[in-house]
Amino acid sequence: MKLKRKIGFLLMVVTLLLCTITPVFAAGADCTAVSSPICMLANVSDAITVFLIVDTNNAVVNAYYCGYPGITTNGTIEIKLQKKFLFWWTDVNNGQPNNTWTDTFTGYDGSVSHSLRLSQTGEYRALVTYTVYGSGGETDVIPVTMYDTY
């Protein structure tokens, strides 16, 4: 379990380092992934999500986006945890309205980490939605779904 935590931390560090390097993008590329080397979204240059269940029953979600200085103005990261019950996904109660963590940022980047102690074993998923605004064009909405089991 400590290895998962180290890998998650290393992914966040690598993303932060990559964000500081000015990437070269092909304008007008058809985007299928945020980190695609030929993809340019209107207001986001990179986004990364890490979802791990560590220490046996502690779910951790790290989310980060990086925009463009002078273009990206603000953004929101929404995170929801769900547990699989038979064939359906049900929200995990995190004590927030609609069982969703909502974090708002000003400037061209935002980073957040949330954790929650899980009461049951099973299959879990994290639903993360990045909404990033700026003068680069239309608002970027990036949905991410990640899975883990304990």
N, CA, C and O of each residue as an XYZ file, in Angstrom:
600
protein
N       0.812     -1.195      0.000
C       0.000      0.000      0.000
C       0.857      1.262      0.000
O       0.469      2.275     -0.582
N       2.017      1.208      0.647
C       2.903      2.367      0.647
C       3.415      2.644     -0.756
O       3.665      3.797     -1.109
N       3.575      1.589     -1.567
C       4.034      1.753     -2.943
C       3.014      2.557     -3.750
O       3.399      3.414     -4.546
N       1.712      2.289     -3.555
C       0.678      3.056     -4.262
C       0.755      4.531     -3.895
O       0.621      5.399     -4.757
N       0.970      4.809     -2.629
C       1.051      6.198     -2.182
C       2.257      6.892     -2.816
O       2.163      8.041     -3.247
N       3.395      6.184     -2.871
C       4.594      6.763     -3.479
C       4.388      7.013     -4.973
O       4.807      8.044     -5.498
N       3.747      6.072     -5.646
C       3.500      6.235     -7.081
C       2.584      7.428     -7.323
O       2.827      8.222     -8.232
N       1.530      7.562     -6.515
C       0.619      8.698     -6.645
C       1.333     10.020     -6.437
O       1.103     10.981     -7.171
N       2.198     10.066     -5.436
C       2.957     11.287     -5.170
C       3.889     11.606     -6.333
O       3.988     12.760     -6.748
N       4.574     10.593     -6.863
C       5.482     10.811     -7.992
C       4.731     11.306     -9.231
O       5.240     12.156     -9.962
N       3.528     10.784     -9.471
C       2.738     11.254    -10.610
C       2.392     12.730    -10.467
O       2.442     13.479    -11.443
N       2.043     13.150     -9.258
C       1.717     14.566     -9.038
C       2.964     15.440     -9.260
O       2.866     16.505     -9.870
N       4.114     15.008     -8.779
C       5.346     15.788     -8.942
C       5.711     15.909    -10.412
O       6.068     16.991    -10.879
N       5.623     14.796    -11.148
C       5.954     14.825    -12.575
C       5.019     15.776    -13.316
O       5.459     16.524    -14.189
N       3.745     15.750    -12.977
C       2.794     16.646    -13.634
C       3.112     18.102    -13.342
O       3.065     18.945    -14.238
N       3.433     18.398    -12.102
C       3.798     19.771    -11.764
C       5.026     20.224    -12.543
O       5.084     21.364    -13.003
N       6.001     19.341    -12.694
C       7.195     19.689    -13.458
C       6.872     19.895    -14.937
O       7.370     20.831    -15.563
N       6.039     19.017    -15.489
C       5.668     19.153    -16.894
C       4.886     20.429    -17.153
O       4.983     21.017    -18.230
N       4.120     20.851    -16.176
C       3.310     22.058    -16.337
C       4.177     23.306    -16.436
O       3.774     24.292    -17.053
N       5.354     23.274    -15.840
C       6.208     24.447    -15.873
C       6.963     24.582    -17.195
O       7.517     25.643    -17.484
N       6.989     23.529    -17.990
C       7.639     23.564    -19.301
C       6.594     23.992    -20.329
O       5.485     23.457    -20.345
N       6.935     24.938    -21.175
C       5.997     25.392    -22.201
C       5.861     24.312    -23.261
O       6.811     24.042    -23.995
N       4.682     23.686    -23.351
C       4.498     22.622    -24.333
C       4.252     23.175    -25.727
O       3.795     24.307    -25.886
N       4.558     22.367    -26.736
C       4.280     22.714    -28.122
C       3.063     21.915    -28.544
O       3.070     20.687    -28.461
N       2.020     22.591    -28.993
C       0.784     21.940    -29.360
C       0.446     22.253    -30.807
O       0.814     23.302    -31.337
N      -0.260     21.327    -31.433
C      -0.774     21.562    -32.779
C      -2.165     22.162    -32.653
O      -3.082     21.506    -32.157
N      -2.325     23.366    -33.085
C      -3.625     24.033    -32.993
C      -4.635     23.312    -33.863
O      -4.318     22.850    -34.959
N      -5.846     23.224    -33.363
C      -6.915     22.600    -34.117
C      -6.922     21.088    -34.072
O      -7.695     20.458    -34.794
N      -6.083     20.487    -33.245
C      -6.055     19.035    -33.160
C      -7.336     18.524    -32.518
O      -7.921     19.187    -31.661
N      -7.761     17.345    -32.938
C      -8.937     16.718    -32.343
C      -8.512     16.085    -31.027
O      -7.707     15.154    -31.022
N      -9.045     16.580    -29.903
C      -8.582     16.166    -28.583
C      -9.368     14.977    -28.059
O     -10.597     15.011    -27.998
N      -8.655     13.931    -27.684
C      -9.278     12.789    -27.025
C      -8.739     12.610    -25.628
O      -9.336     11.884    -24.833
N      -7.631     13.245    -25.299
C      -7.066     13.173    -23.955
C      -6.381     14.489    -23.654
O      -5.758     15.090    -24.528
N      -6.498     14.932    -22.418
C      -5.913     16.217    -22.040
C      -4.413     16.217    -22.229
O      -3.848     17.211    -22.687
N      -3.752     15.118    -21.886
C      -2.299     15.096    -21.948
C      -1.770     14.667    -23.310
O      -0.576     14.404    -23.446
N      -2.625     14.590    -24.312
C      -2.175     14.258    -25.654
C      -1.193     15.309    -26.139
O      -1.477     16.502    -26.029
N      -0.037     14.901    -26.677
C       0.962     15.886    -27.090
C       0.539     16.756    -28.263
O       1.185     17.769    -28.530
N      -0.525     16.394    -28.971
C      -0.967     17.225    -30.086
C      -2.313     17.867    -29.792
O      -3.004     18.312    -30.709
N      -2.686     17.916    -28.529
C      -4.002     18.421    -28.145
C      -3.873     19.767    -27.456
O      -3.014     19.949    -26.594
N      -4.716     20.700    -27.833
C      -4.738     21.980    -27.132
C      -6.171     22.321    -26.784
O      -6.994     22.595    -27.657
N      -6.452     22.300    -25.495
C      -7.751     22.737    -25.031
C      -7.724     24.246    -24.903
O      -6.654     24.854    -24.928
N      -8.880     24.849    -24.769
C      -8.961     26.306    -24.757
C      -8.251     26.930    -23.560
O      -7.580     27.951    -23.705
N      -8.392     26.325    -22.374
C      -7.891     26.963    -21.166
C      -7.029     26.058    -20.293
O      -6.531     26.508    -19.261
N      -6.836     24.794    -20.675
C      -6.090     23.835    -19.859
C      -4.945     23.251    -20.663
O      -5.137     22.805    -21.794
N      -3.750     23.253    -20.078
C      -2.626     22.595    -20.743
C      -2.434     21.182    -20.222
O      -1.924     20.325    -20.944
N      -2.837     20.918    -18.968
C      -2.655     19.587    -18.413
C      -3.580     19.402    -17.216
O      -3.896     20.357    -16.508
N      -4.003     18.174    -17.002
C      -4.794     17.816    -15.827
C      -4.417     16.403    -15.434
O      -4.208     15.548    -16.295
N      -4.328     16.156    -14.140
C      -3.990     14.815    -13.672
C      -4.849     14.472    -12.465
O      -5.136     15.312    -11.613
N      -5.247     13.209    -12.426
C      -6.062     12.703    -11.336
C      -5.426     11.419    -10.830
O      -5.039     10.556    -11.617
N      -5.321     11.299     -9.512
C      -4.821     10.082     -8.888
C      -5.858      9.641     -7.867
O      -6.260     10.425     -7.007
N      -6.295      8.376     -7.960
C      -7.236      7.801     -7.004
C      -6.666      6.495     -6.505
O      -6.432      5.570     -7.284
N      -6.441      6.417     -5.195
C      -5.879      5.227     -4.574
C      -6.586      4.938     -3.262
O      -7.026      5.856     -2.569
N      -6.693      3.661     -2.924
C      -7.137      3.275     -1.592
C      -5.893      2.773     -0.879
O      -5.317      1.750     -1.250
N      -5.489      3.506      0.150
C      -4.243      3.210      0.864
C      -4.547      2.859      2.310
O      -5.658      3.074      2.796
N      -3.546      2.317      2.990
C      -3.679      1.963      4.407
C      -4.934      1.141      4.640
O      -5.638      1.360      5.626
N      -5.220      0.226      3.775
C      -6.327     -0.718      3.837
C      -7.691     -0.116      3.549
O      -8.460     -0.711      2.793
N      -8.030      1.045      4.122
C      -9.385      1.546      3.896
C      -9.472      3.066      3.779
O     -10.527      3.642      4.042
N      -8.398      3.713      3.395
C      -8.415      5.163      3.251
C      -8.345      5.527      1.761
O      -7.326      5.314      1.106
N      -9.447      6.079      1.242
C      -9.493      6.485     -0.164
C      -8.928      7.897     -0.290
O      -9.317      8.802      0.448
N      -8.008      8.071     -1.230
C      -7.361      9.366     -1.454
C      -7.532      9.744     -2.920
O      -7.253      8.948     -3.817
N      -7.997     10.978     -3.149
C      -8.136     11.499     -4.508
C      -7.318     12.783     -4.598
O      -7.550     13.724     -3.839
N      -6.369     12.822     -5.518
C      -5.588     14.028     -5.809
C      -5.974     14.490     -7.208
O      -6.008     13.694     -8.146
N      -6.263     15.770     -7.339
C      -6.641     16.319     -8.645
C      -5.900     17.628     -8.864
O      -5.781     18.453     -7.958
N      -5.404     17.801    -10.080
C      -4.607     18.986    -10.407
C      -4.845     19.375    -11.855
O      -4.922     18.515    -12.732
N      -4.960     20.665    -12.102
C      -4.988     21.147    -13.485
C      -4.042     22.334    -13.601
O      -3.786     23.047    -12.631
N      -3.541     22.522    -14.792
C      -2.657     23.651    -15.075
C      -3.129     24.285    -16.379
O      -3.282     23.612    -17.398
N      -3.354     25.577    -16.324
C      -3.787     26.303    -17.512
C      -2.660     27.130    -18.089
O      -1.486     26.776    -17.983
N      -3.036     28.225    -18.695
C      -2.083     29.100    -19.360
C      -2.063     30.454    -18.653
O      -3.108     31.093    -18.529
N      -0.880     30.912    -18.181
C      -0.815     32.248    -17.553
C      -1.305     33.308    -18.535
O      -0.937     33.298    -19.709
N      -2.122     34.204    -18.049
C      -2.657     35.266    -18.892
C      -3.888     34.857    -19.679
O      -4.540     35.711    -20.280
N      -4.222     33.584    -19.693
C      -5.400     33.104    -20.420
C      -6.396     32.466    -19.453
O      -7.560     32.863    -19.403
N      -5.934     31.475    -18.684
C      -6.800     30.785    -17.735
C      -7.063     31.689    -16.541
O      -6.130     32.235    -15.952
N      -8.344     31.846    -16.182
C      -8.696     32.771    -15.100
C      -9.098     32.072    -13.812
O      -8.739     32.527    -12.726
N      -9.837     30.974    -13.914
C     -10.287     30.266    -12.720
C     -10.814     28.893    -13.105
O     -10.973     28.574    -14.283
N     -11.082     28.082    -12.076
C     -11.594     26.749    -12.346
C     -12.207     26.121    -11.113
O     -12.077     26.625     -9.997
N     -12.873     25.010    -11.345
C     -13.518     24.250    -10.283
C     -13.187     22.775    -10.469
O     -13.163     22.264    -11.588
N     -12.932     22.102     -9.351
C     -12.749     20.656     -9.365
C     -13.820     20.054     -8.466
O     -13.906     20.385     -7.284
N     -14.634     19.168     -9.032
C     -15.658     18.465     -8.266
C     -15.280     16.991     -8.182
O     -14.909     16.377     -9.182
N     -15.377     16.423     -6.962
C     -14.980     15.034     -6.735
C     -16.098     14.319     -5.982
O     -16.616     14.814     -4.981
N     -16.453     13.148     -6.492
C     -17.457     12.306     -5.846
C     -16.920     10.874     -5.795
O     -16.367     10.379     -6.777
N     -17.085     10.215     -4.653
C     -16.727      8.795     -4.524
C     -17.998      7.961     -4.583
O     -19.033      8.337     -4.032
N     -17.902      6.815     -5.265
C     -19.030      5.899     -5.342
C     -18.557      4.476     -5.098
O     -17.420      4.124     -5.414
N     -19.444      3.657     -4.531
C     -19.178      2.243     -4.264
C     -20.115      1.416     -5.130
O     -21.286      1.755     -5.300
N     -19.586      0.327     -5.674
C     -20.407     -0.538     -6.517
C     -21.217     -1.478     -5.634
O     -20.681     -2.148     -4.751
N     -22.524     -1.510     -5.896
C     -23.438     -2.418     -5.214
C     -24.150     -3.224     -6.292
O     -25.000     -2.698     -7.011
N     -23.798     -4.508     -6.401
C     -24.270     -5.383     -7.473
C     -23.899     -4.786     -8.829
O     -22.737     -4.854     -9.229
N     -24.870     -4.199     -9.548
C     -24.591     -3.617    -10.865
C     -24.648     -2.101    -10.865
O     -24.447     -1.475    -11.906
N     -24.921     -1.497     -9.705
C     -25.132     -0.063     -9.622
C     -24.050      0.600     -8.782
O     -23.411     -0.034     -7.942
N     -23.865      1.888     -9.029
C     -22.931      2.694     -8.243
C     -23.729      3.596     -7.314
O     -24.662      4.272     -7.750
N     -23.369      3.610     -6.046
C     -24.046      4.465     -5.065
C     -23.033      5.438     -4.471
O     -21.864      5.100     -4.284
N     -23.497      6.643     -4.181
C     -22.615      7.660     -3.611
C     -22.134      7.260     -2.222
O     -22.884      6.680     -1.437
N     -20.879      7.574     -1.931
C     -20.318      7.404     -0.601
C     -20.528      8.720      0.141
O     -20.206      9.785     -0.384
N     -21.056      8.654      1.339
C     -21.325      9.858      2.116
C     -20.007     10.469      2.588
O     -19.279      9.864      3.375
N     -19.711     11.667      2.100
C     -18.499     12.372      2.528
C     -18.826     13.612      3.363
O     -17.939     14.404      3.681
N     -20.098     13.775      3.715
C     -20.507     14.890      4.557
C     -20.705     16.209      3.828
O     -21.000     17.222      4.462
N     -20.550     16.219      2.516
C     -20.698     17.434      1.721
C     -22.052     17.429      1.006
O     -22.653     16.368      0.842
N     -22.543     18.605      0.576
C     -23.782     18.635     -0.198
C     -23.661     17.763     -1.446
O     -22.663     17.826     -2.163
N     -24.677     16.957     -1.695
C     -24.706     16.041     -2.838
C     -23.528     15.057     -2.819
O     -23.168     14.496     -3.853
N     -22.930     14.852     -1.637
C     -21.767     13.954     -1.478
C     -20.653     14.285     -2.472
O     -19.969     13.394     -2.977
N     -20.484     15.577     -2.742
C     -19.493     16.034     -3.710
C     -18.591     17.092     -3.084
O     -19.065     18.094     -2.549
N     -17.287     16.853     -3.160
C     -16.335     17.898     -2.771
C     -16.253     18.873     -3.945
O     -16.022     18.455     -5.080
N     -16.437     20.155     -3.684
C     -16.339     21.171     -4.723
C     -15.313     22.207     -4.291
O     -15.483     22.883     -3.276
N     -14.243     22.324     -5.076
C     -13.175     23.272     -4.774
C     -13.041     24.248     -5.930
O     -13.004     23.845     -7.093
N     -12.970     25.540     -5.604
C     -12.883     26.596     -6.606
C     -11.535     27.298     -6.488
O     -11.043     27.540     -5.386
N     -10.947     27.621     -7.632
C      -9.621     28.224     -7.681
C      -9.631     29.458     -8.567
O     -10.387     29.530     -9.535
N      -8.791     30.427     -8.234
C      -8.554     31.559     -9.115
C      -7.121     31.451     -9.617
O      -6.274     30.832     -8.973
N      -6.861     32.044    -10.745
C      -5.535     31.921    -11.345
C      -5.541     30.815    -12.385
O      -6.597     30.317    -12.775
N      -4.355     30.438    -12.827
C      -4.271     29.497    -13.938
C      -4.077     28.041    -13.535
O      -3.991     27.177    -14.407
N      -4.006     27.737    -12.212
C      -3.890     26.340    -11.818
C      -4.632     26.083    -10.514
O      -4.974     27.006     -9.774
N      -4.869     24.805    -10.259
C      -5.545     24.415     -9.031
C      -5.183     22.995     -8.666
O      -5.029     22.139     -9.537
N      -5.048     22.744     -7.368
C      -4.680     21.422     -6.886
C      -5.431     21.135     -5.599
O      -5.566     22.010     -4.744
N      -5.918     19.910     -5.460
C      -6.678     19.551     -4.266
C      -6.443     18.072     -3.950
O      -6.190     17.260     -4.839
N      -6.532     17.754     -2.676
C      -6.442     16.372     -2.219
C      -7.528     16.147     -1.176
O      -7.651     16.915     -0.221
N      -8.308     15.096     -1.362
C      -9.339     14.726     -0.393
C      -9.157     13.263     -0.038
O      -8.770     12.449     -0.875
N      -9.442     12.941      1.220
C      -9.377     11.545      1.644
C     -10.590     11.223      2.499
O     -11.198     12.103      3.108
N     -10.926      9.941      2.530
C     -12.094      9.492      3.274
C     -11.859      8.054      3.715
O     -11.449      7.209      2.919
N     -12.123      7.786      4.990
C     -12.000      6.430      5.509
C     -13.243      5.651      5.074
O     -14.371      6.071      5.330
N     -13.019      4.509      4.414
C     -14.108      3.692      3.893
C     -14.522      2.654      4.933
O     -13.677      2.087      5.626
N     -15.824      2.411      5.036
C     -16.319      1.486      6.057
C     -16.480      0.050      5.550
O     -16.606     -0.876      6.351
N     -16.479     -0.141      4.233
C     -16.703     -1.472      3.675
C     -15.703     -1.779      2.575
O     -15.210     -0.878      1.896
N     -15.408     -3.067      2.407
C     -14.583     -3.476      1.282
C     -15.454     -3.468      0.031
O     -16.682     -3.483      0.115
N     -14.803     -3.444     -1.131
C     -15.546     -3.481     -2.380
C     -14.844     -2.692     -3.472
O     -13.687     -2.294     -3.334
N     -15.570     -2.476     -4.557
C     -15.051     -1.723     -5.699
C     -15.548     -0.284     -5.602
O     -16.736     -0.033     -5.403
N     -14.621      0.650     -5.744
C     -14.934      2.077     -5.637
C     -14.491      2.791     -6.899
O     -13.632      2.313     -7.640
N     -15.095      3.943     -7.124
C     -14.648      4.804     -8.218
C     -14.704      6.264     -7.763
O     -15.500      6.642     -6.904
N     -13.841      7.055     -8.362
C     -13.826      8.494     -8.132
C     -14.267      9.166     -9.423
O     -13.722      8.903    -10.495
N     -15.269     10.043     -9.302
C     -15.744     10.834    -10.436
C     -15.222     12.254    -10.225
O     -15.602     12.932     -9.271
N     -14.361     12.686    -11.115
C     -13.742     14.004    -10.997
C     -14.103     14.804    -12.236
O     -13.976     14.322    -13.362
N     -14.558     16.039    -12.014
C     -14.887     16.921    -13.138
C     -14.128     18.228    -12.972
O     -14.292     18.939    -11.981
N     -13.297     18.529    -13.956
C     -12.575     19.798    -14.015
C     -13.393     20.739    -14.896
O     -13.770     20.374    -16.009
N     -13.666     21.935    -14.410
C     -14.311     22.972    -15.209
C     -13.393     24.190    -15.145
O     -13.215     24.787    -14.084
N     -12.815     24.552    -16.285
C     -11.787     25.590    -16.303
C     -12.190     26.698    -17.276
O     -12.566     26.443    -18.420
N     -12.100     27.941    -16.783
C     -12.539     29.116    -17.529
C     -11.343     29.981    -17.912
O     -10.290     29.934    -17.276
N     -11.530     30.766    -18.957
C     -10.504     31.706    -19.366
C     -10.859     32.350    -20.693
O     -11.942     32.145    -21.240
N      -9.921     33.130    -21.191
C     -10.142     33.855    -22.437
C      -9.688     33.063    -23.658
O      -9.707     33.582    -24.774
N      -9.277     31.800    -23.453
C      -8.794     30.989    -24.560
C      -9.869     30.440    -25.461
O      -9.572     29.900    -26.527
N     -11.113     30.569    -25.053
C     -12.216     30.028    -25.836
C     -13.290     29.498    -24.915
O     -13.470     29.995    -23.803
N     -14.012     28.477    -25.386
C     -15.086     27.902    -24.585
C     -14.535     27.296    -23.287
O     -13.361     26.936    -23.201
N     -15.402     27.195    -22.298
C     -15.044     26.588    -21.023
C     -14.654     25.134    -21.239
O     -15.349     24.399    -21.941
N     -13.548     24.718    -20.640
C     -13.112     23.323    -20.716
C     -13.780     22.545    -19.588
O     -13.668     22.913    -18.419
N     -14.474     21.468    -19.944
C     -15.058     20.560    -18.966
C     -14.436     19.189    -19.211
O     -14.612     18.595    -20.275
N     -13.705     18.694    -18.206
C     -12.955     17.456    -18.353
C     -13.441     16.457    -17.305
O     -13.121     16.602    -16.125
N     -14.214     15.441    -17.716
C     -14.641     14.420    -16.769
C     -13.611     13.274    -16.712
O     -13.088     12.841    -17.739
N     -13.339     12.799    -15.496
C     -12.395     11.697    -15.296
C     -13.037     10.704    -14.341
O     -13.602     11.096    -13.320
N     -12.952      9.409    -14.673
C     -13.431      8.347    -13.784
C     -12.286      7.379    -13.552
O     -11.676      6.880    -14.498
N     -11.999      7.116    -12.270
C     -10.927      6.188    -11.907
C     -11.462      5.183    -10.902
O     -12.358      5.496    -10.118
N     -10.901      3.952    -10.927
C     -11.392      2.849    -10.122
C     -10.294      2.296     -9.223
O      -9.112      2.339     -9.566
N     -10.706      1.769     -8.052
C      -9.804      1.025     -7.182
C     -10.647      0.105     -6.307
O     -11.843      0.325     -6.120
N      -9.999     -0.932     -5.773
C     -10.684     -1.936     -4.959
C      -9.861     -2.225     -3.728
O      -8.630     -2.199     -3.759
N     -10.569     -2.505     -2.626
C      -9.852     -3.049     -1.452
C     -10.715     -4.084     -0.786
O     -10.312     -4.670      0.218
